[in-house]
Amino acid sequence: MPMTKIIAVANQKGGVGKTTSSVNMAASLAVMKRSVLIVDMDPQGNATTGIGLDKHSPPVLLSDVLLGDADVRSAIQQAPNTNISALAGGPDLTIAEVEMMQMKEREYRLHNALVPIRDEFDYILIDCPPSLNMLTVNALVAANAVLIPMQCEYYALEGLSALLGSIETIRKNSNPKLEIMGLLRTMYDPRNNLAKDVSRQLAEYFGDKLYNTSIPRNIRLAEAPSHGMPVLLYDKRSHGALAYLALAAEMIRKEAAREAA
């Protein structure tokens, strides 16, 4: 049986489409009959509200699970109108992060919490905060793969080298199985010369780690979170919805090829 793919969706730069990608990849994989759990490790809780759940009053807080005060199964919720399971994030994660700093093996809290349930899902997607804090470190230690969404602009390349350094440090010290699964170009406009230039550099450096699928700027994609739903539910014919379906198909295809190799 294939191992559960635990994917940290991470980039230390904000506004690159991490949450949009987490939510819409989850929805696309669910449509393809894969069982998916989304873990919202961002205190902003945008992935939680983006799938129609309440970040202010989940039945059991993810922060309680991380601090060992609640069982992980009691915190899992079902997103409305989709087959996505979720561990909801919210402002309490900021307090949890401070408390975790005093704990032994603090970087393993999420990893240990997921152990009892990880075999029940095909994919676990962890939406990370836009900084390398203890919550992101927990996500990277719990994951076996990192997906990096990024815009094709000059500053994105600078941020990328910092992130790669962080991933390498975690691989050496805490999680030798961690690998870069892929880089995803978001808000991509192929008519923009700088975007094409950065895209070419990424392809040269990362080869097949750069997904062929890119995510375009799309108004439907931008509107969907305010309605508390993935773009597939909001407008399944939009360019944004079709792009994330193509990404999910490419992910599954690459995974199958690797397992067959």
C-alpha positions in Angstrom: 0.0 0.0 0.0 1.4 3.4 -0.9 2.6 5.6 2.0 0.5 8.6 2.9 1.9 11.7 1.3 2.2 14.4 4.0 2.9 17.6 2.2 3.9 20.9 3.8 2.8 23.8 1.6 5.5 26.3 2.5 7.2 29.5 1.6 8.6 32.1 4.0 7.3 34.8 1.8 3.7 35.8 2.3 1.1 36.3 -0.5 2.4 33.6 -2.8 -0.7 31.5 -2.8 0.1 28.9 -0.1 -3.4 28.8 1.4 -5.1 29.1 -2.0 -3.0 26.1 -3.2 -3.6 24.1 0.0 -7.4 24.5 -0.2 -7.7 24.0 -4.0 -5.3 21.0 -4.2 -7.3 19.4 -1.3 -10.5 19.9 -3.2 -9.1 18.7 -6.5 -7.6 15.5 -4.9 -10.9 14.8 -3.2 -12.7 15.1 -6.5 -10.3 12.5 -7.8 -11.4 10.1 -5.1 -8.4 10.6 -2.9 -8.9 10.9 0.9 -7.5 14.2 2.1 -6.9 15.9 5.4 -6.0 19.6 5.5 -4.1 20.8 8.6 -4.3 24.5 9.0 -1.1 25.5 10.9 -1.5 29.2 10.2 -2.9 31.3 13.1 -4.7 33.4 10.5 -6.9 30.3 9.9 -7.5 31.2 6.2 -7.4 27.6 5.0 -10.1 26.8 7.6 -12.5 29.5 6.5 -11.6 28.8 2.9 -13.3 25.4 3.1 -16.3 26.8 5.0 -15.4 26.0 8.6 -15.3 28.4 11.6 -11.8 29.2 12.8 -13.1 30.8 16.0 -15.1 27.9 17.5 -14.0 24.5 16.2 -15.2 21.6 18.5 -11.6 20.9 19.5 -8.7 23.2 18.7 -5.6 22.1 16.8 -3.6 23.9 19.5 -5.1 21.6 22.1 -3.9 18.6 20.1 -0.4 20.1 19.7 -0.1 20.7 23.4 -1.3 17.2 24.2 -4.6 18.3 25.8 -6.9 16.6 23.2 -7.0 13.6 21.0 -6.4 14.3 17.3 -9.5 12.3 16.2 -11.7 14.6 18.3 -10.4 17.7 16.4 -11.1 16.4 12.9 -14.0 18.1 11.1 -15.6 17.6 7.7 -15.7 20.5 5.3 -19.2 21.2 4.0 -20.1 20.0 0.5 -16.7 18.3 0.0 -14.9 15.1 1.1 -12.2 17.1 2.8 -11.3 16.4 6.4 -9.7 19.2 8.4 -7.8 20.1 11.5 -8.9 23.8 11.9 -6.4 26.5 12.6 -7.0 29.9 14.3 -5.6 32.5 16.7 -5.0 29.9 19.5 -2.0 28.6 17.5 -0.1 31.7 18.4 -0.5 30.9 22.1 0.3 27.2 21.5 3.5 28.2 19.7 4.7 30.1 22.8 3.9 27.2 25.1 5.5 24.7 22.8 8.8 26.6 23.1 9.1 25.3 26.7 8.5 21.7 25.8 10.9 18.8 25.1 11.0 17.7 21.5 8.9 20.7 20.6 9.5 20.3 16.9 7.9 16.9 16.9 4.5 17.9 18.3 2.6 17.8 15.0 4.4 14.7 13.8 3.5 12.8 17.0 -0.1 14.0 16.8 -0.6 12.7 13.2 0.9 9.3 13.8 -2.4 7.6 14.9 -4.4 8.9 11.9 -1.9 9.3 9.0 -2.5 5.9 7.4 -6.2 6.8 7.1 -5.6 9.4 4.4 -4.0 9.3 0.9 -2.8 13.0 1.3 -2.3 15.2 4.3 -1.8 18.8 3.3 -0.3 21.2 5.9 -0.8 24.9 5.2 2.1 26.7 6.8 2.4 30.2 8.2 4.4 32.7 6.0 7.5 32.6 8.3 9.9 30.0 9.6 8.5 29.8 13.2 8.0 26.8 15.4 4.6 26.1 13.7 6.4 25.8 10.3 9.2 23.8 11.7 6.6 21.4 13.1 5.0 21.1 9.7 8.3 20.4 8.0 9.3 17.8 10.6 5.9 16.1 10.2 5.9 16.1 6.4 7.6 13.8 3.9 7.4 16.3 1.1 7.4 20.1 0.6 5.4 21.9 -2.1 6.6 25.4 -2.7 4.2 27.9 -4.3 5.9 31.0 -5.6 5.4 33.9 -7.9 7.8 34.3 -10.8 9.4 37.6 -9.7 12.8 38.8 -8.6 12.3 38.8 -4.9 10.8 35.3 -5.0 14.1 33.8 -5.9 15.8 35.5 -3.0 13.2 34.1 -0.6 13.5 30.7 -2.2 17.2 30.3 -1.3 16.4 31.0 2.3 13.6 28.4 2.3 15.8 25.8 0.7 18.4 26.4 3.4 15.8 25.9 6.1 14.6 22.7 4.5 18.2 21.4 4.4 18.7 22.2 8.1 15.6 20.3 9.1 16.5 17.4 6.9 19.9 17.2 8.6 18.7 17.6 12.2 15.2 16.3 12.5 13.6 14.8 9.4 16.0 13.0 6.9 13.0 11.8 4.8 12.0 15.4 3.9 12.2 16.1 0.2 11.1 18.9 -2.2 8.1 17.5 -4.0 7.8 20.4 -6.4 7.7 24.1 -7.1 4.4 25.6 -8.2 4.2 28.9 -10.2 1.2 30.9 -8.9 -0.4 34.1 -10.2 1.4 33.3 -13.4 1.2 35.4 -16.5 3.1 34.0 -19.5 3.0 37.3 -21.3 5.1 38.9 -18.6 8.8 38.9 -19.6 10.1 38.8 -16.0 7.8 35.8 -15.2 9.1 34.0 -18.3 12.7 34.7 -17.3 12.3 33.5 -13.7 10.3 30.5 -14.9 13.2 29.6 -17.2 15.7 29.9 -14.3 13.6 27.7 -12.1 13.3 25.0 -14.9 17.1 25.1 -15.3 17.8 24.7 -11.6 15.0 22.4 -10.5 14.3 20.4 -13.6 11.3 18.1 -13.2 10.7 19.4 -9.7 9.1 22.4 -11.4 5.5 21.5 -12.1 4.4 21.8 -15.7 1.1 23.1 -14.4 1.1 26.8 -13.5 -1.7 28.7 -11.7 -2.9 31.8 -13.5 -4.2 35.0 -12.0 -7.9 34.4 -11.9 -10.7 36.5 -10.4 -12.8 33.4 -9.5 -9.9 32.0 -7.6 -9.6 35.3 -5.7 -13.4 35.4 -4.9 -13.9 31.8 -3.8 -12.5 32.2 -0.2 -14.9 35.0 0.7 -17.7 32.5 0.0 -16.0 29.9 2.2 -15.5 27.4 -0.6 -12.8 26.0 -2.9 -12.9 27.4 -6.5 -14.1 24.0 -7.7 -17.4 24.5 -5.8 -17.6 28.2 -6.6 -17.0 28.0 -10.3 -15.8 24.6 -11.6 -15.3 25.9 -15.2 -13.0 28.8 -14.2 -9.4 28.9 -15.3 -8.3 28.6 -11.6 -10.4 25.5 -11.0 -9.1 23.8 -14.2 -5.5 24.7 -13.3 -5.7 23.0 -9.8 -7.4 19.9 -11.3 -4.5 19.7 -13.8 -2.0 20.1 -10.9 -3.7 17.3 -8.9 -3.6 15.1 -11.9 0.1 15.9 -12.5 0.9 15.2 -8.8 -0.8 11.8 -8.9 0.9 10.9 -12.2 4.3 11.8 -10.9 3.8 9.9 -7.7 2.7 6.8 -9.7 5.7 7.0 -11.9 8.0 7.2 -8.9 6.4 4.2 -7.2 6.7 2.2 -10.5 10.4 3.1 -10.9 
